[in-house]
Protein backbone atom coordinates (compact mmCIF):
# COMPACT_ATOMS: atom_id res chain seq x y z
CA UNK A 1 0.00 0.00 0.00
CA UNK A 2 1.61 3.33 -1.04
CA UNK A 3 2.10 6.23 1.33
CA UNK A 4 0.38 9.49 0.42
CA UNK A 5 2.16 12.84 0.44
CA UNK A 6 -0.07 14.08 3.25
CA UNK A 7 0.46 10.90 5.28
CA UNK A 8 4.26 10.67 5.19
CA UNK A 9 5.29 13.56 7.50
CA UNK A 10 3.19 12.39 10.45
CA UNK A 11 4.27 8.73 10.14
CA UNK A 12 8.02 9.35 10.22
CA UNK A 13 8.27 9.07 14.02
CA UNK A 14 5.50 6.54 14.58
CA UNK A 15 6.01 2.77 15.28
CA UNK A 16 4.30 0.45 12.79
CA UNK A 17 4.48 -3.13 11.49
CA UNK A 18 7.77 -4.33 9.96
CA UNK A 19 6.83 -4.30 6.27
CA UNK A 20 5.08 -0.96 6.59
CA UNK A 21 7.99 0.41 8.61
CA UNK A 22 10.50 -0.42 5.87
CA UNK A 23 8.44 1.48 3.32
CA UNK A 24 7.95 4.42 5.67
CA UNK A 25 11.66 4.56 6.52
CA UNK A 26 12.48 5.00 2.84
CA UNK A 27 9.77 7.66 2.60
CA UNK A 28 11.09 9.54 5.66
CA UNK A 29 14.60 9.54 4.27
CA UNK A 30 13.81 10.79 0.79
CA UNK A 31 10.12 11.26 0.11
CA UNK A 32 7.68 9.22 -1.95
CA UNK A 33 9.04 9.31 -5.47
CA UNK A 34 12.60 7.94 -5.37
CA UNK A 35 13.04 4.64 -7.26
CA UNK A 36 14.90 2.02 -5.22
CA UNK A 37 18.04 1.96 -7.40
CA UNK A 38 18.34 5.75 -7.39
CA UNK A 39 17.71 5.87 -3.66
CA UNK A 40 20.55 3.38 -3.24
CA UNK A 41 22.86 5.59 -5.31
CA UNK A 42 21.91 8.61 -3.21
CA UNK A 43 22.59 6.74 0.05
CA UNK A 44 25.76 4.94 -1.05
CA UNK A 45 28.94 6.01 0.76
CA UNK A 46 31.10 6.17 -2.35
CA UNK A 47 32.29 8.63 -4.95
CA UNK A 48 29.48 9.56 -7.34
CA UNK A 49 28.38 12.16 -9.87
CA UNK A 50 26.02 15.03 -9.17
CA UNK A 51 23.46 13.20 -11.32
CA UNK A 52 23.65 10.11 -9.10
CA UNK A 53 22.92 12.37 -6.10
CA UNK A 54 19.46 13.12 -7.55
CA UNK A 55 17.15 10.39 -6.22
CA UNK A 56 14.00 11.65 -7.95
CA UNK A 57 15.35 12.00 -11.49
CA UNK A 58 13.67 10.46 -14.50
CA UNK A 59 15.34 9.50 -17.78
CA UNK A 60 14.32 8.73 -21.35
CA UNK A 61 16.60 7.87 -24.25
CA UNK A 62 16.45 7.28 -27.99
CA UNK A 63 18.82 6.28 -30.79
CA UNK A 64 19.99 8.98 -33.16
CA UNK A 65 19.13 8.12 -36.79
CA UNK A 66 21.92 6.67 -38.87
CA UNK A 67 24.16 6.21 -35.85
CA UNK A 68 24.68 3.99 -32.84
CA UNK A 69 24.80 7.11 -30.66
CA UNK A 70 22.01 7.91 -28.24
CA UNK A 71 20.44 11.01 -26.80
CA UNK A 72 19.32 10.80 -23.19
CA UNK A 73 17.08 13.38 -21.50
CA UNK A 74 17.39 13.48 -17.71
CA UNK A 75 14.85 15.45 -15.68
CA UNK A 76 16.75 16.05 -12.45
CA UNK A 77 13.58 16.58 -10.40
CA UNK A 78 10.29 16.11 -12.28
CA UNK A 79 8.27 17.69 -9.45
CA UNK A 80 10.17 20.94 -10.02
CA UNK A 81 10.51 20.61 -13.81
CA UNK A 82 13.27 23.22 -14.11
CA UNK A 83 16.62 21.56 -14.78
CA UNK A 84 17.53 18.86 -17.28
CA UNK A 85 20.65 17.24 -18.64
CA UNK A 86 21.03 16.19 -22.26
CA UNK A 87 23.57 13.39 -22.70
CA UNK A 88 24.66 12.62 -26.26
CA UNK A 89 27.12 10.01 -27.50
CA UNK A 90 27.89 6.37 -28.18
CA UNK A 91 27.75 3.74 -25.47
CA UNK A 92 31.22 3.17 -24.07
CA UNK A 93 32.59 6.30 -25.74
CA UNK A 94 33.01 9.88 -24.56
CA UNK A 95 29.68 11.54 -23.86
CA UNK A 96 28.71 15.18 -24.23
CA UNK A 97 26.57 16.72 -21.53
CA UNK A 98 24.45 19.88 -21.69
CA UNK A 99 22.72 21.56 -18.76
CA UNK A 100 19.28 22.71 -19.93
CA UNK A 101 16.96 25.08 -18.07
CA UNK A 102 13.21 25.26 -18.57
CA UNK A 103 12.39 28.96 -18.01
CA UNK A 104 8.68 28.20 -17.57
CA UNK A 105 8.53 25.17 -15.26
CA UNK A 106 4.90 25.71 -14.28
CA UNK A 107 3.66 26.17 -17.83
CA UNK A 108 5.92 24.13 -20.09
CA UNK A 109 6.56 20.39 -20.20
CA UNK A 110 9.61 18.82 -21.86
CA UNK A 111 9.71 15.29 -23.26
CA UNK A 112 11.86 13.25 -25.62
CA UNK A 113 9.62 12.44 -28.58
CA UNK A 114 10.07 10.32 -31.69
CA UNK A 115 12.57 11.48 -34.25
CA UNK A 116 14.12 11.87 -31.75
CA UNK A 117 13.32 15.46 -30.79
CA UNK A 118 12.47 17.49 -27.76
CA UNK A 119 8.75 18.09 -27.46
CA UNK A 120 7.89 21.35 -25.70
CA UNK A 121 4.25 21.72 -24.75
CA UNK A 122 2.48 24.40 -22.77
CA UNK A 123 1.12 27.92 -22.95
CA UNK A 124 3.24 28.79 -25.97
CA UNK A 125 1.84 25.87 -27.96
CA UNK A 126 3.54 22.60 -28.80
CA UNK A 127 6.77 22.60 -30.76
CA UNK A 128 9.57 20.13 -31.40
CA UNK A 129 13.26 20.81 -31.78
CA UNK A 130 16.42 18.74 -32.10
CA UNK A 131 19.20 21.08 -30.97
CA UNK A 132 21.82 18.32 -31.44
CA UNK A 133 21.10 17.97 -35.17
CA UNK A 134 23.51 19.37 -37.76
CA UNK A 135 24.17 22.23 -37.72
CA UNK A 136 24.18 21.74 -33.95
CA UNK A 137 22.30 24.47 -32.10
CA UNK A 138 23.81 23.14 -28.88
CA UNK A 139 27.35 23.57 -30.18
CA UNK A 140 26.59 27.13 -31.28
CA UNK A 141 25.00 27.95 -27.92
CA UNK A 142 27.96 26.46 -26.02
CA UNK A 143 30.43 28.43 -28.15
CA UNK A 144 28.57 31.68 -27.42
CA UNK A 145 30.01 31.71 -23.89
CA UNK A 146 26.77 33.23 -22.65
CA UNK A 147 25.64 32.07 -19.19
CA UNK A 148 22.10 31.57 -20.50
CA UNK A 149 22.15 30.79 -24.22
CA UNK A 150 18.66 30.46 -25.75
CA UNK A 151 17.87 27.36 -27.81
CA UNK A 152 14.71 25.94 -29.39
CA UNK A 153 13.38 29.35 -30.35
CA UNK A 154 14.06 30.75 -26.88
CA UNK A 155 11.84 28.16 -25.19
CA UNK A 156 14.89 26.71 -23.36
CA UNK A 157 18.27 27.90 -22.10
CA UNK A 158 21.61 26.16 -22.30
CA UNK A 159 23.46 27.04 -19.10
CA UNK A 160 27.16 27.56 -19.80
CA UNK A 161 29.75 27.49 -16.98
CA UNK A 162 31.21 30.86 -17.92
CA UNK A 163 31.25 34.47 -16.73
CA UNK A 164 29.45 37.19 -18.61
CA UNK A 165 26.17 39.05 -19.18
CA UNK A 166 25.44 42.74 -19.52
CA UNK A 167 22.19 43.90 -17.96
CA UNK A 168 22.72 47.57 -17.12
CA UNK A 169 20.72 49.75 -14.78
CA UNK A 170 21.06 53.18 -13.19
CA UNK A 171 22.54 53.65 -9.73
CA UNK A 172 20.79 55.60 -6.98
CA UNK A 173 17.20 56.04 -5.93
CA UNK A 174 14.41 57.54 -8.05
CA UNK A 175 12.74 60.65 -6.76
CA UNK A 176 9.31 60.25 -5.23
CA UNK A 177 7.41 57.02 -5.80
CA UNK A 178 4.29 55.49 -4.37
CA UNK A 179 4.31 54.66 -0.68
CA UNK A 180 3.28 51.23 0.57
CA UNK A 181 0.86 51.03 3.47
CA UNK A 182 1.14 48.66 6.41
CA UNK A 183 4.26 46.71 7.21
CA UNK A 184 5.46 44.50 10.06
CA UNK A 185 5.04 45.56 13.71
CA UNK A 186 7.60 48.04 14.99
CA UNK A 187 10.44 46.80 17.19
CA UNK A 188 9.96 46.77 20.94
CA UNK A 189 12.04 49.66 22.30
CA UNK A 190 12.34 51.31 25.70
CA UNK A 191 10.80 54.60 24.49
CA UNK A 192 8.06 53.10 22.31
CA UNK A 193 5.70 56.03 22.95
CA UNK A 194 8.22 58.53 21.61
CA UNK A 195 10.44 56.88 19.04
CA UNK A 196 13.47 59.06 18.30
CA UNK A 197 14.75 59.81 14.82
CA UNK A 198 18.25 58.55 14.05
CA UNK A 199 20.73 59.32 11.30
CA UNK A 200 20.54 56.60 8.65
CA UNK A 201 23.28 55.85 6.17
CA UNK A 202 21.26 53.81 3.73
CA UNK A 203 21.02 53.89 -0.04
CA UNK A 204 17.30 53.12 -0.08
CA UNK A 205 14.63 55.58 -1.19
CA UNK A 206 12.08 55.70 1.64
CA UNK A 207 8.63 57.23 1.97
CA UNK A 208 7.35 59.13 4.99
CA UNK A 209 10.71 60.29 6.34
CA UNK A 210 13.38 62.85 5.59
CA UNK A 211 16.44 61.80 3.54
CA UNK A 212 19.14 60.38 5.80
CA UNK A 213 16.76 59.92 8.71
CA UNK A 214 14.74 56.98 10.05
CA UNK A 215 12.58 56.46 13.12
CA UNK A 216 14.04 54.05 15.66
CA UNK A 217 12.60 50.56 15.19
CA UNK A 218 9.77 51.69 12.87
CA UNK A 219 9.21 50.32 9.36
CA UNK A 220 9.37 52.79 6.48
CA UNK A 221 7.87 51.92 3.08
CA UNK A 222 10.40 51.70 0.26
CA UNK A 223 9.32 54.11 -2.47
CA UNK A 224 8.25 52.38 -5.65
CA UNK A 225 8.13 48.83 -4.19
CA UNK A 226 4.78 47.92 -2.70
CA UNK A 227 5.15 45.49 0.20
CA UNK A 228 8.83 46.24 0.88
CA UNK A 229 9.83 48.03 4.09
CA UNK A 230 13.04 49.19 5.75
CA UNK A 231 13.90 49.76 9.39
CA UNK A 232 16.86 50.89 11.51
CA UNK A 233 17.59 50.34 15.18
CA UNK A 234 20.37 50.69 17.71
CA UNK A 235 20.30 47.72 20.13
CA UNK A 236 20.76 50.03 23.14
CA UNK A 237 17.21 51.28 22.48
CA UNK A 238 15.66 47.81 22.72
CA UNK A 239 13.30 47.38 25.67
CA UNK A 240 14.79 45.90 28.84
CA UNK A 241 12.28 43.05 28.73
CA UNK A 242 13.98 41.90 25.51
CA UNK A 243 17.61 42.74 26.36
CA UNK A 244 17.34 40.90 29.67
CA UNK A 245 15.28 37.97 28.40
CA UNK A 246 13.61 35.69 27.50
CA UNK A 247 16.31 33.08 26.96
CA UNK A 248 20.05 33.27 27.46
CA UNK A 249 22.58 35.28 25.47
CA UNK A 250 26.00 36.72 26.24
CA UNK A 251 26.27 40.30 27.47
CA UNK A 252 26.36 42.92 24.70
CA UNK A 253 29.28 45.35 24.73
CA UNK A 254 29.09 49.09 24.10
CA UNK A 255 30.07 48.85 20.44
CA UNK A 256 27.31 46.49 19.41
CA UNK A 257 24.77 48.29 21.61
CA UNK A 258 25.54 51.55 19.77
CA UNK A 259 25.71 50.26 16.18
CA UNK A 260 22.89 51.02 13.74
CA UNK A 261 21.34 47.85 12.36
CA UNK A 262 19.48 48.03 9.03
CA UNK A 263 16.68 45.70 8.00
CA UNK A 264 14.53 45.15 4.92
CA UNK A 265 11.29 43.14 5.06
CA UNK A 266 9.36 41.61 2.16
CA UNK A 267 5.64 40.87 2.27
CA UNK A 268 5.42 37.19 1.30
CA UNK A 269 1.87 37.56 0.02
CA UNK A 270 3.38 39.62 -2.82
CA UNK A 271 6.80 38.08 -3.36
CA UNK A 272 8.49 34.77 -4.13
CA UNK A 273 12.00 33.69 -3.13
CA UNK A 274 14.68 32.01 -5.23
CA UNK A 275 18.23 30.80 -4.58
CA UNK A 276 21.23 30.29 -6.85
CA UNK A 277 24.53 28.51 -6.18
CA UNK A 278 27.63 30.50 -7.08
CA UNK A 279 30.08 29.51 -9.81
CA UNK A 280 32.62 28.54 -7.14
CA UNK A 281 30.93 28.60 -3.73
CA UNK A 282 29.68 26.87 -1.84
CA UNK A 283 31.54 24.00 -3.49
CA UNK A 284 30.93 20.30 -2.90
CA UNK A 285 34.24 19.19 -1.42
CA UNK A 286 35.17 18.55 2.19
CA UNK A 287 35.55 21.49 4.53
CA UNK A 288 38.86 21.28 6.41
CA UNK A 289 37.03 21.94 9.68
CA UNK A 290 35.59 18.53 10.67
CA UNK A 291 37.97 16.03 12.30
CA UNK A 292 39.47 13.33 10.08
CA UNK A 293 37.71 10.67 12.15
CA UNK A 294 34.30 11.60 10.69
CA UNK A 295 35.38 11.74 7.04
CA UNK A 296 34.59 8.74 4.88
CA UNK A 297 37.86 7.70 3.20
CA UNK A 298 38.13 7.97 -0.56
CA UNK A 299 35.30 10.46 -1.00
CA UNK A 300 35.93 13.84 -2.69
CA UNK A 301 33.25 15.45 -0.52
CA UNK A 302 30.79 14.62 2.26
CA UNK A 303 28.14 13.46 -0.21
CA UNK A 304 30.59 11.63 -2.48
CA UNK A 305 30.48 14.41 -5.09
CA UNK A 306 33.50 16.57 -5.86
CA UNK A 307 32.20 18.69 -8.74
CA UNK A 308 28.82 19.98 -9.99
CA UNK A 309 29.71 19.12 -13.62
CA UNK A 310 27.92 18.75 -15.96
CA UNK A 311 25.70 21.26 -14.17
CA UNK A 312 26.56 24.94 -14.47
CA UNK A 313 25.90 26.93 -11.27
CA UNK A 314 25.99 30.62 -12.16
CA UNK A 315 25.26 32.72 -9.09
CA UNK A 316 22.82 35.00 -10.90
CA UNK A 317 19.15 35.47 -11.69
CA UNK A 318 17.89 33.75 -14.83
CA UNK A 319 17.15 36.36 -17.54
CA UNK A 320 13.51 35.33 -17.77
CA UNK A 321 13.10 36.33 -14.11
CA UNK A 322 15.06 39.59 -14.20
CA UNK A 323 11.97 41.69 -14.95
CA UNK A 324 10.19 40.30 -11.87
CA UNK A 325 13.17 40.58 -9.54
CA UNK A 326 12.99 43.37 -6.94
CA UNK A 327 15.92 42.39 -4.70
CA UNK A 328 18.98 40.19 -4.39
CA UNK A 329 21.05 39.42 -1.31
CA UNK A 330 24.10 37.34 -0.47
CA UNK A 331 23.77 33.77 0.76
CA UNK A 332 25.75 31.91 3.39
CA UNK A 333 29.20 30.62 4.25
CA UNK A 334 31.62 29.17 1.72
CA UNK A 335 32.06 25.41 1.99
CA UNK A 336 35.41 25.92 3.73
CA UNK A 337 33.67 27.52 6.73
CA UNK A 338 30.36 25.71 6.27
CA UNK A 339 30.89 22.70 8.55
CA UNK A 340 31.62 22.10 12.23
CA UNK A 341 34.99 21.74 13.93
CA UNK A 342 33.68 21.65 17.51
CA UNK A 343 30.60 20.48 19.34
CA UNK A 344 28.04 17.75 18.71
CA UNK A 345 27.51 18.53 15.01
CA UNK A 346 31.21 18.04 14.29
CA UNK A 347 30.91 14.40 15.33
CA UNK A 348 27.95 13.40 13.13
CA UNK A 349 27.10 13.31 9.44
CA UNK A 350 30.66 13.92 8.33
CA UNK A 351 30.87 17.16 10.30
CA UNK A 352 27.39 18.38 9.25
CA UNK A 353 28.29 20.35 6.12
CA UNK A 354 25.68 22.98 5.27
CA UNK A 355 23.33 21.68 2.56
CA UNK A 356 21.84 23.51 -0.40
CA UNK A 357 19.36 22.88 -3.23
CA UNK A 358 18.70 24.88 -6.40
CA UNK A 359 15.71 24.22 -8.68
CA UNK A 360 15.05 20.91 -6.93
CA UNK A 361 18.61 19.71 -7.55
CA UNK A 362 20.47 18.52 -4.46
CA UNK A 363 23.97 19.94 -4.54
CA UNK A 364 24.65 18.98 -0.92
CA UNK A 365 22.37 17.01 1.39
CA UNK A 366 20.35 18.90 4.00
CA UNK A 367 21.63 18.01 7.46
CA UNK A 368 19.51 17.57 10.61
CA UNK A 369 19.92 20.24 13.27
CA UNK A 370 20.85 23.08 10.90
CA UNK A 371 18.97 26.30 10.17
CA UNK A 372 17.34 26.05 6.76
CA UNK A 373 15.66 28.69 4.58
CA UNK A 374 13.68 26.87 1.90
CA UNK A 375 10.96 27.15 -0.73
CA UNK A 376 8.58 24.34 -1.72
CA UNK A 377 7.20 23.56 -5.16
CA UNK A 378 3.90 25.22 -4.23
CA UNK A 379 5.73 28.45 -3.34
CA UNK A 380 5.69 28.27 0.46
CA UNK A 381 8.68 30.02 2.07
CA UNK A 382 9.80 28.59 5.38
CA UNK A 383 12.68 28.85 7.84
CA UNK A 384 13.27 26.08 10.38
CA UNK A 385 15.73 23.70 11.96
CA UNK A 386 15.89 20.71 9.61
CA UNK A 387 15.07 17.25 10.96
CA UNK A 388 15.51 13.78 9.51
CA UNK A 389 11.74 13.46 9.09
CA UNK A 390 11.74 16.65 6.97
CA UNK A 391 13.46 14.60 4.26
CA UNK A 392 10.00 13.19 3.61
CA UNK A 393 9.25 16.37 1.64
CA UNK A 394 12.63 16.49 -0.10
CA UNK A 395 11.19 15.81 -3.56
CA UNK A 396 9.12 18.98 -3.25
CA UNK A 397 11.87 21.36 -2.16
CA UNK A 398 12.60 23.84 -4.95
CA UNK A 399 15.25 25.88 -3.12
CA UNK A 400 17.06 25.43 0.19
CA UNK A 401 20.08 26.88 1.94
CA UNK A 402 21.44 25.88 5.34
CA UNK A 403 23.77 28.09 7.36
CA UNK A 404 24.65 26.97 10.86
CA UNK A 405 22.35 26.69 13.85
CA UNK A 406 19.45 28.98 14.81
CA UNK A 407 19.83 32.40 16.36
CA UNK A 408 16.16 32.22 17.36
CA UNK A 409 13.86 29.22 17.44
CA UNK A 410 10.30 29.48 18.69
CA UNK A 411 10.90 33.12 19.60
CA UNK A 412 13.76 32.41 22.05
CA UNK A 413 17.54 32.28 21.60
CA UNK A 414 18.92 29.14 20.00
CA UNK A 415 20.76 26.59 22.12
CA UNK A 416 24.22 27.50 20.80
CA UNK A 417 23.98 31.31 20.61
CA UNK A 418 26.39 31.66 23.54
CA UNK A 419 28.83 28.96 22.31
CA UNK A 420 31.29 30.10 19.66
CA UNK A 421 32.72 26.69 18.68
CA UNK A 422 29.63 24.45 18.81
CA UNK A 423 27.62 27.21 17.10
CA UNK A 424 30.25 27.57 14.33
CA UNK A 425 29.68 31.33 14.41
CA UNK A 426 33.09 32.11 12.92
CA UNK A 427 34.61 35.58 13.35
CA UNK A 428 36.64 38.34 11.78
CA UNK A 429 40.03 37.97 10.14
CA UNK A 430 41.45 38.86 13.58
CA UNK A 431 39.45 35.98 15.15
CA UNK A 432 37.05 38.38 16.87
CA UNK A 433 33.51 37.16 17.49
CA UNK A 434 32.09 40.66 17.09
CA UNK A 435 32.24 41.55 13.40
CA UNK A 436 30.08 42.60 10.44
CA UNK A 437 27.29 40.03 10.04
CA UNK A 438 24.07 39.51 8.09
CA UNK A 439 21.08 37.41 9.01
CA UNK A 440 17.50 36.65 8.09
CA UNK A 441 14.32 36.02 10.04
CA UNK A 442 10.66 35.20 9.62
CA UNK A 443 8.15 37.48 11.28
CA UNK A 444 4.42 37.98 11.08
CA UNK A 445 1.72 40.57 11.42
CA UNK A 446 -1.76 39.11 11.69
CA UNK A 447 -2.30 36.92 8.64
CA UNK A 448 0.76 38.30 6.87
CA UNK A 449 4.27 36.86 6.90
CA UNK A 450 7.49 38.69 6.11
CA UNK A 451 10.98 37.60 5.27
CA UNK A 452 13.42 40.07 6.79
CA UNK A 453 17.10 40.59 5.97
CA UNK A 454 19.33 42.37 8.50
CA UNK A 455 22.76 43.99 8.25
CA UNK A 456 24.77 44.31 11.49
CA UNK A 457 27.92 46.47 11.11
CA UNK A 458 29.53 44.99 14.24
CA UNK A 459 27.75 42.29 16.19
CA UNK A 460 28.03 38.99 18.00
CA UNK A 461 25.36 36.29 17.62
CA UNK A 462 23.94 37.51 20.95
CA UNK A 463 23.38 41.05 19.63
CA UNK A 464 21.78 39.65 16.48
CA UNK A 465 19.48 37.49 18.56
CA UNK A 466 18.24 40.29 20.82
CA UNK A 467 17.68 42.57 17.83
CA UNK A 468 15.65 39.95 15.98
CA UNK A 469 13.66 39.29 19.17
CA UNK A 470 12.86 42.99 19.43
CA UNK A 471 11.20 42.81 16.02
CA UNK A 472 9.16 39.76 17.02
CA UNK A 473 11.01 37.23 14.86
CA UNK A 474 9.94 33.67 15.56
CA UNK A 475 12.93 32.13 13.78
CA UNK A 476 16.24 33.71 12.75
CA UNK A 477 19.50 32.50 11.24
CA UNK A 478 22.94 33.78 10.33
CA UNK A 479 23.89 34.39 6.70
CA UNK A 480 27.34 35.58 5.54
CA UNK A 481 29.67 38.05 7.24
CA UNK A 482 32.86 40.14 7.42
CA UNK A 483 32.53 42.46 4.38
CA UNK A 484 29.86 44.48 2.51
CA UNK A 485 30.47 42.39 -0.63
CA UNK A 486 29.60 39.25 1.39
CA UNK A 487 26.53 40.78 3.02
CA UNK A 488 25.24 42.52 -0.11
CA UNK A 489 21.59 43.52 -0.56
CA UNK A 490 20.22 45.59 -3.43
CA UNK A 491 16.72 46.62 -4.45
CA UNK A 492 15.63 47.25 -8.05
CA UNK A 493 13.06 50.02 -8.43
CA UNK A 494 11.49 50.88 -11.77
CA UNK A 495 10.58 54.52 -12.28
CA UNK A 496 9.67 56.11 -15.59
CA UNK A 497 10.95 53.14 -17.55
CA UNK A 498 14.36 53.18 -15.83
CA UNK A 499 15.40 50.56 -13.28
CA UNK A 500 17.35 52.03 -10.36
CA UNK A 501 19.59 49.99 -8.10
CA UNK A 502 19.44 50.90 -4.41
CA UNK A 503 21.87 49.42 -1.87
CA UNK A 504 21.02 48.78 1.75
CA UNK A 505 24.22 50.61 2.72
CA UNK A 506 26.34 52.70 0.33
CA UNK A 507 29.48 50.53 0.75
CA UNK A 508 27.72 47.71 -1.10
CA UNK A 509 27.74 49.71 -4.35
CA UNK A 510 31.41 48.89 -4.90
CA UNK A 511 30.39 45.26 -5.51
CA UNK A 512 28.65 46.19 -8.77
CA UNK A 513 30.55 46.32 -12.03
CA UNK A 514 30.53 49.04 -14.64
CA UNK A 515 29.83 48.26 -18.27
CA UNK A 516 29.73 50.39 -21.37
CA UNK A 517 26.06 51.21 -20.82
CA UNK A 518 26.25 51.80 -17.06
CA UNK A 519 26.18 49.77 -13.86
CA UNK A 520 26.08 45.99 -14.09
CA UNK A 521 24.57 44.89 -10.78
CA UNK A 522 25.95 41.99 -8.79
CA UNK A 523 23.79 38.85 -9.06
CA UNK A 524 21.29 40.39 -11.49
CA UNK A 525 23.53 41.42 -14.37
CA UNK A 526 26.51 39.10 -14.11
CA UNK A 527 27.48 35.70 -12.82
CA UNK A 528 29.00 35.55 -9.37
CA UNK A 529 31.32 33.18 -7.54
CA UNK A 530 29.11 33.19 -4.43
CA UNK A 531 25.59 31.95 -3.78
CA UNK A 532 22.67 34.33 -3.50
CA UNK A 533 18.93 34.76 -2.93
CA UNK A 534 16.54 36.77 -5.07
CA UNK A 535 13.10 38.23 -4.37
CA UNK A 536 10.55 38.27 -7.21
CA UNK A 537 7.06 39.59 -7.70
CA UNK A 538 4.68 36.69 -7.69
CA UNK A 539 4.06 35.31 -11.16
CA UNK A 540 4.24 32.13 -13.15
C-alpha positions, 0 to 999 in steps of 0.5 A: 500500500503506497504512502500518500504525500499528506500521510508521510510527514506524520508517520516518520516518528511513529512505530508500525508493522515491519513491512510498513515500517520499511516502506515508511523509513524510505519515505522519511529519508527521501520522500515518496518518489525515489526509485529504489536503485536511485535511492541506493545511489543517493545513500551509497557512501562512495564517490558519485556524480552530481546526477547520481545524487538526484534520487527523484530524477527520471530518464528517457533515451532514444537512438539517433538516426543513422548512428549507434549514438544515443540522446538521453534526456534526464529530468533532475527533479520532475516535481520541479521541472526546471533543470535537465541534462542532455547526454549525447554520445555512443555507449562506451565512448566519450559523452557530451553533456548539456545543462538545460533550463526550462524557463517556464517550469509551471507552464511548459513540459519537456519530453523526448519524442520520436525522431528523436526530438524534444517536445515542448508543450504548454502555454506557448503551444507545442513545438519540437526541436532537435538542438543536437542535429547538424548544424548543432544548435547546442554547439553554437550555444555552447560556443557563445560563452553566454551564461544563459544561451537560448535554444529551441526558439528561446523556449529553453536555455543552455546554461554555460559554466562561464562568466558574462552578461550585460544587464545595465541599470542606473545607480541611486534612488528615483525621486518620489514614488508610491508609498506602501501602506502597512508593514510588520510591527515596529520593534519593541524599544524602551521609548516606544511612545516617543520613538526618536529619529536617528541618522541613517546611512542607507542607499534606499529611497524611503517614503514618509521620512526625511532623507538620511533619517529613520525612526528608531525601530519603525518600518518605512515603506520603500518608495516604488516597491509595494510590500517592501519596508526598511527599518533601523535600530540601535540595540541600546534602544531595545526594551529591557524586557527583551535585552534581559530575556527571554532566553540566554545570550552573552552580554552585549558590549558598548560597540554592538549596543551603539551600532545602527542595524538596518533591515529590509522586510518583504511581504510574502503575500506579494513576493516569491524567493529564489536561490542560486549557487555561485560559480565557485561557492559553496563547493561540494568538497570537504571542509577542512574543519571537521575532524578526520575521524568523521570523514569517509575515506576515498570520497571527494566530498561529504556526499561523495560528489567533488564537482557539480559538472555537468551542471553549471551553477551561475550565481545569478538570476535567470534572464527570464526572471530579471523583470520580476526581480525586486531584490537580491542578497548574499547567501551563506558561508563558503564550503570551507567555513560551512561545517563544524569543527567543535561540538556535537555537530562536528561528530555526526554526518561527516561534520554536518556540512551545510546543505543547499538545493537549487531548482530541486537539484540537491547539490549537498544534502540537507543536514539535521539540526541546521537552520534552513531557509527553503521554498517548496514547489507550491511556493511556500517560504519557510525557515526552520531547523531541519530534521531527519523526518523533513526529508520526507518532503525532499522531492518537493523542495525547490530551493534550500540553503542551510547556514549553521544553527538557529539564532532564534527558534520558537521566539527564544535564543537558540541553544548555541547562541552563547557557544562560539565553537559548537555554534560555528559562528566564525569571526573576523580575520582577527578571530574576533567574534564581534564583526560585520554580520548579516542574518534573516528572520521570519516574522508575522503581522496578523495573517501576513508573513514577512521575510526580513534581511538584516545587516549588522555592522559589528555584532556577535550572535547575541546582539543579532538574537536580541535585535531579531527578538525585538522585532518579534522574529519567531525564527532567525539565522545567520547568513554571511559576514565580514565584508559588505560584498559578502553581506550585499543587498540591493533593491531594483526600483522601476521609475519612468521606464528606468530601473534604479539599483538601491543598496542597503548601505552605500558601501555595497555599491562597490560590488557592482561592475561598470559596463559600457552602458552603465552599472552591471549589478551583482547577481542580477547582471553578471554571474558571481562566484558566491551563492545568493537569494533573489526576491521576485514579484509573484508570477508564473 
